[in-house]
Amino acid sequence: MQYEAAEAWAAAYMAAAAAAGRGGGAGMWDPAVERVERLAAESAVVIFSVSSCCMCHAVKRLFCGMGVNPTVYELDEDPRGKEIERALTRLLGSAAVPVVFVGGKLVGAMDRVMASHINGTLVPLLKEAGALWL
């Protein structure tokens, strides 16, 4: 359920951003958000993380323990990390890391990832994205 809500919100945001870009609208287009979306689409599972964050470590361990090899962007080690972090805050509506994308779609922060794992919707998402072959 939570994944569908996040996906619907992300789709609405992207549609509004695209419309603003085409129509010369009121500044919805954001190059940092576009960069996050491009990075998120490049791999089956993408995690935006901070190397010293225990929650980030836990979510990386979750995926690795499932046999998934996520692409991890450590924001504190990236020269554009603060810019990416602000874009993630805009996408999520709140400041939080880790932020996880599966199949190019926003899953969310740790709370949504764990809820998806517990309610059984995470594995089908990973299979659909080609991150799991079980």
Secondary structure by P-SEA (a helix, b strand, c coil): caaaaaaaaaaaaaaaaaaaaaacccccccaaaaaaaaaaacccbbbbcccccaaaaaaaaaaaaacccccccccccccaaaaaaaaaaaaaccccccbbbccccccccaaaaaaaaaacaaaaaaaaaccccc
